[in-house]
Amino acid sequence: MSALLRPADARQRPALRQRVFGRRRVLPGSGLSLGFTLFYLSLVVLIPLGGLFWKSTELGWADFLRIAGSERARAAYALTFSASFAAALINGVFGLVLAWVLVRYRFPGRRLLDALVDFPLALPTAVAGLAYTALYVPQGWIGRYFDLLGIQVSYSRLGVVVVLTFISLPFMVRTVQPVLLALEREVEEAAASLGAGRWATVRRVILPALLPAWSTGLAMAFARAIGEYGSVIFIAGNLPRKTEIAPLLIVFQLEEFNYAGATAIAVVLLLASFFTVGVINLLSRRQQRYG
Amino acid sequence: MASHSVGAALPSEEPRQASTSVFAEPAWVRLLLIVVGVGFLGVVVILPVALVFEQAFALGAGFYLDAIRDPDTVSALRLTLTVAAIVVPLNAIFGVAAAWAITKFDFRGKSILITLIDLPLAVSPVVAGLIYVLIFGAQGYIGPWMREHDIRVIFALPGIALATTFVTFPLVARSLIPVMQDVGREYEEAAVSLGASGWRTFWSVTLPQAKWGLLYGIILCNARAMGEFGAVAVVSGKITGKTDTLPLRVEKLDKAFDTTSAFAVASMLVALAVVTLVLKVIVEWRTSDHESGPGSPAREHV
């Protein structure tokens, strides 16, 4: 609430305004823009999110743990987190190769491919889910090859990993790319002139320099994946304790009008997201310092 | 962990190794990496898109046209466009205000503010829908009061618009902030010191420099607003012909085993994504075109 009141105060009391903005302020509109920003942020994001945490306190510890820690919920968290991590790791390997290829090599169609990296950000997740499910069923374009190996992808946990890989692809590539671009060729040349072979240069010079951005990308891909709902429910099969993700469990609770149950699981998921955001902030701060 | 990342950038006593090329990878390695990288992108991104169009037209163009002209699909399209028309301007205005406050002034707690603005991106869309159900739903904080006064938010347009606003909240601000940061404050400060008003400065100095960043943010925000599924699924109630958006319509058709129609509707959303990307490429091309101008983002600033 205090965040809401601040802009009005700031307009009337220059002392506070000076305390917030410091002395040097040439441009106009500080109160208006910051005030509107805080007002809108509070109205759309902070107050509703606060309401969620407030609601969860109505439960009490015992009930909270009983719902949020039930066997079914734990299975859902396990799937959500492990599939998200697996997808982030797949992007950590192939997304890194893709970023490298796009930055370092020149070949026909490179700019088109570069633009396509953003496709998962622009494509509605329901469409991704629909298309991926059809691709990976046993008769599908890709699923038939997995079928030959006796592996089921659609309607299995593997399907969840596959579609999350799509969803989180841009986060890895777009985080590593600018760092790779900014990496100075002189450093590599110095390593080479000091006698390092190309592989040694890559391993000892380039990869360590990429590590902060890579871990940030990994964390961002993970953060994106744990909240994902639309694409996953198409491909997962949604069997309780087997292929049921945590966000889906929230929807089930809501459909039964069990607001408290939905809130408990949402709080767990939200805390996991906030923790990941904290890690990302920490990592990117390091990146700025060293990168 | 990071302390050795750049510290190790100059290995002084690297053991000598025999190598064909010291400055670049051998040709076969390069080719292999290109095949792996491009192949990965092909399997992950291009194949699904191709499949959508193949499936959408599986029963012929006539069936496709019937599917997208279905009254319930048309009403879903109308609702999707309405929601975007409400959400995008709101988030654009917010994005401009937030970017102005963050890039043109120094104040305490700025990094916290930036983190808070980014917060919705880390929140699961389902949770984004849930928080509004908790407020406006039948058993929500002010739900009963709203029902008495006959105001419908959940299972109606306002709820869908609110949840969509939350999910796309930071997109304009995020694409605007780096551009306005790179431009700096000098031009605006010069304009103000020469007697221009705040609005005048904004319209004739800031906006021309930041317009491509703003445009890209609006494009992306629009794409995400039209395509949002999870948050909207929670608040919309999925009433056919009334509160179904296009993505919800895709799900409903798919659940009804009307697969070809589902893909036909999906193809409209793919087209939206393709248009978004094309516009994005044009915007990027324009910004790099004007690199010599004062409004160009500094290249070394990553």
Chai-1 contact restraints between the chains, C-beta under 6 A:
chainA,res_idxA,chainB,res_idxB,connection_type,confidence,min_distance_angstrom,max_distance_angstrom,comment,restraint_id
A,V20,B,F107,contact,1.0,0.0,6.0,A-B,restraint_1
A,F21,B,F105,contact,1.0,0.0,6.0,A-B,restraint_2
A,F21,B,F107,contact,1.0,0.0,6.0,A-B,restraint_3
A,G22,B,D106,contact,1.0,0.0,6.0,A-B,restraint_4
A,V26,B,E189,contact,1.0,0.0,6.0,A-B,restraint_5
A,V26,B,V192,contact,1.0,0.0,6.0,A-B,restraint_6
A,L27,B,K104,contact,1.0,0.0,6.0,A-B,restraint_7
A,L27,B,E188,contact,1.0,0.0,6.0,A-B,restraint_8
A,L27,B,V192,contact,1.0,0.0,6.0,A-B,restraint_9
A,P28,B,G198,contact,1.0,0.0,6.0,A-B,restraint_10
A,G29,B,G198,contact,1.0,0.0,6.0,A-B,restraint_11
A,S30,B,F105,contact,1.0,0.0,6.0,A-B,restraint_12
A,S33,B,A97,contact,1.0,0.0,6.0,A-B,restraint_13
A,S33,B,W100,contact,1.0,0.0,6.0,A-B,restraint_14
A,S33,B,A101,contact,1.0,0.0,6.0,A-B,restraint_15
A,L34,B,A101,contact,1.0,0.0,6.0,A-B,restraint_16
A,F36,B,A97,contact,1.0,0.0,6.0,A-B,restraint_17
A,T37,B,A97,contact,1.0,0.0,6.0,A-B,restraint_18
A,T37,B,A98,contact,1.0,0.0,6.0,A-B,restraint_19
A,T37,B,A101,contact,1.0,0.0,6.0,A-B,restraint_20
A,Y40,B,F94,contact,1.0,0.0,6.0,A-B,restraint_21
A,V44,B,T165,contact,1.0,0.0,6.0,A-B,restraint_22
A,V44,B,F166,contact,1.0,0.0,6.0,A-B,restraint_23
A,V45,B,P120,contact,1.0,0.0,6.0,A-B,restraint_24
A,P48,B,I131,contact,1.0,0.0,6.0,A-B,restraint_25
A,L49,B,I131,contact,1.0,0.0,6.0,A-B,restraint_26
A,G51,B,L134,contact,1.0,0.0,6.0,A-B,restraint_27
A,G51,B,I135,contact,1.0,0.0,6.0,A-B,restraint_28
A,L52,B,I131,contact,1.0,0.0,6.0,A-B,restraint_29
A,K55,B,L134,contact,1.0,0.0,6.0,A-B,restraint_30
A,F94,B,F40,contact,1.0,0.0,6.0,A-B,restraint_31
A,V97,B,L33,contact,1.0,0.0,6.0,A-B,restraint_32
A,V97,B,V36,contact,1.0,0.0,6.0,A-B,restraint_33
A,V97,B,G37,contact,1.0,0.0,6.0,A-B,restraint_34
A,L98,B,G37,contact,1.0,0.0,6.0,A-B,restraint_35
A,L98,B,F40,contact,1.0,0.0,6.0,A-B,restraint_36
A,L98,B,L41,contact,1.0,0.0,6.0,A-B,restraint_37
A,V101,B,L33,contact,1.0,0.0,6.0,A-B,restraint_38
A,V101,B,I34,contact,1.0,0.0,6.0,A-B,restraint_39
A,V101,B,G37,contact,1.0,0.0,6.0,A-B,restraint_40
A,Y105,B,I34,contact,1.0,0.0,6.0,A-B,restraint_41
A,F107,B,I34,contact,1.0,0.0,6.0,A-B,restraint_42
A,L113,B,L41,contact,1.0,0.0,6.0,A-B,restraint_43
A,A115,B,L277,contact,1.0,0.0,6.0,A-B,restraint_44
A,A115,B,V281,contact,1.0,0.0,6.0,A-B,restraint_45
A,L116,B,V45,contact,1.0,0.0,6.0,A-B,restraint_46
A,F119,B,V45,contact,1.0,0.0,6.0,A-B,restraint_47
A,A122,B,A223,contact,1.0,0.0,6.0,A-B,restraint_48
A,A122,B,A273,contact,1.0,0.0,6.0,A-B,restraint_49
A,A122,B,T276,contact,1.0,0.0,6.0,A-B,restraint_50
A,A122,B,L277,contact,1.0,0.0,6.0,A-B,restraint_51
A,L123,B,A273,contact,1.0,0.0,6.0,A-B,restraint_52
A,P124,B,G227,contact,1.0,0.0,6.0,A-B,restraint_53
A,P124,B,P247,contact,1.0,0.0,6.0,A-B,restraint_54
A,P124,B,L269,contact,1.0,0.0,6.0,A-B,restraint_55
A,T125,B,F229,contact,1.0,0.0,6.0,A-B,restraint_56
A,A126,B,F229,contact,1.0,0.0,6.0,A-B,restraint_57
A,A126,B,P247,contact,1.0,0.0,6.0,A-B,restraint_58
A,A126,B,V250,contact,1.0,0.0,6.0,A-B,restraint_59
A,A126,B,E251,contact,1.0,0.0,6.0,A-B,restraint_60
A,V127,B,A266,contact,1.0,0.0,6.0,A-B,restraint_61
A,V127,B,L269,contact,1.0,0.0,6.0,A-B,restraint_62
A,L130,B,D254,contact,1.0,0.0,6.0,A-B,restraint_63
A,L130,B,A266,contact,1.0,0.0,6.0,A-B,restraint_64
A,A131,B,P48,contact,1.0,0.0,6.0,A-B,restraint_65
A,A131,B,L51,contact,1.0,0.0,6.0,A-B,restraint_66
A,A131,B,V52,contact,1.0,0.0,6.0,A-B,restraint_67
A,Y132,B,P48,contact,1.0,0.0,6.0,A-B,restraint_68
A,A134,B,L51,contact,1.0,0.0,6.0,A-B,restraint_69
A,L135,B,P48,contact,1.0,0.0,6.0,A-B,restraint_70
A,L135,B,L51,contact,1.0,0.0,6.0,A-B,restraint_71
A,F166,B,V44,contact,1.0,0.0,6.0,A-B,restraint_72
A,L169,B,V44,contact,1.0,0.0,6.0,A-B,restraint_73
A,P178,B,V302,contact,1.0,0.0,6.0,A-B,restraint_74
A,A182,B,V302,contact,1.0,0.0,6.0,A-B,restraint_75
A,V187,B,A9,contact,1.0,0.0,6.0,A-B,restraint_76
A,A192,B,V22,contact,1.0,0.0,6.0,A-B,restraint_77
A,A192,B,F23,contact,1.0,0.0,6.0,A-B,restraint_78
A,L194,B,E14,contact,1.0,0.0,6.0,A-B,restraint_79
A,G195,B,E14,contact,1.0,0.0,6.0,A-B,restraint_80
A,G195,B,R16,contact,1.0,0.0,6.0,A-B,restraint_81
A,A196,B,E14,contact,1.0,0.0,6.0,A-B,restraint_82
A,G197,B,Q17,contact,1.0,0.0,6.0,A-B,restraint_83
A,G197,B,S19,contact,1.0,0.0,6.0,A-B,restraint_84
A,R198,B,S19,contact,1.0,0.0,6.0,A-B,restraint_85
A,R198,B,S21,contact,1.0,0.0,6.0,A-B,restraint_86
A,R198,B,E25,contact,1.0,0.0,6.0,A-B,restraint_87
A,A200,B,Q17,contact,1.0,0.0,6.0,A-B,restraint_88
A,R204,B,P11,contact,1.0,0.0,6.0,A-B,restraint_89
A,V205,B,A9,contact,1.0,0.0,6.0,A-B,restraint_90
A,P208,B,S5,contact,1.0,0.0,6.0,A-B,restraint_91
A,P208,B,A8,contact,1.0,0.0,6.0,A-B,restraint_92
A,A209,B,S5,contact,1.0,0.0,6.0,A-B,restraint_93
A,A209,B,V6,contact,1.0,0.0,6.0,A-B,restraint_94
A,L211,B,S5,contact,1.0,0.0,6.0,A-B,restraint_95
A,P212,B,A2,contact,1.0,0.0,6.0,A-B,restraint_96
A,P212,B,S5,contact,1.0,0.0,6.0,A-B,restraint_97
A,A223,B,A122,contact,1.0,0.0,6.0,A-B,restraint_98
A,G227,B,S124,contact,1.0,0.0,6.0,A-B,restraint_99
A,Y229,B,P125,contact,1.0,0.0,6.0,A-B,restraint_100
A,Y229,B,V126,contact,1.0,0.0,6.0,A-B,restraint_101
A,Y229,B,G230,contact,1.0,0.0,6.0,A-B,restraint_102
A,G230,B,F229,contact,1.0,0.0,6.0,A-B,restraint_103
A,G230,B,G230,contact,1.0,0.0,6.0,A-B,restraint_104
A,P247,B,S124,contact,1.0,0.0,6.0,A-B,restraint_105
A,P247,B,V126,contact,1.0,0.0,6.0,A-B,restraint_106
A,I250,B,V126,contact,1.0,0.0,6.0,A-B,restraint_107
A,V251,B,V126,contact,1.0,0.0,6.0,A-B,restraint_108
A,Y259,B,Q139,contact,1.0,0.0,6.0,A-B,restraint_109
A,A262,B,L130,contact,1.0,0.0,6.0,A-B,restraint_110
A,A266,B,V127,contact,1.0,0.0,6.0,A-B,restraint_111
A,A266,B,L130,contact,1.0,0.0,6.0,A-B,restraint_112
A,L269,B,S124,contact,1.0,0.0,6.0,A-B,restraint_113
A,L270,B,V127,contact,1.0,0.0,6.0,A-B,restraint_114
A,S273,B,A122,contact,1.0,0.0,6.0,A-B,restraint_115
A,V277,B,A122,contact,1.0,0.0,6.0,A-B,restraint_116
A,R286,B,A2,contact,1.0,0.0,6.0,A-B,restraint_117
A,Y290,B,A2,contact,1.0,0.0,6.0,A-B,restraint_118
A,Y290,B,S5,contact,1.0,0.0,6.0,A-B,restraint_119
A,Y290,B,V6,contact,1.0,0.0,6.0,A-B,restraint_120
